[in-house]
Amino acid sequence: MVLFILLIIIGASCWGGFVGC
């Protein structure tokens, strides 16, 4: 769950996706 949330945060910080950049 925590890792999933971190992935969302990292993705949103780039382009709002789930894979960051």
Protein Blocks (a to p, Z undefined) as FASTA:
>chain_A
ZZmmmmmmmmmmmnopanoZZ
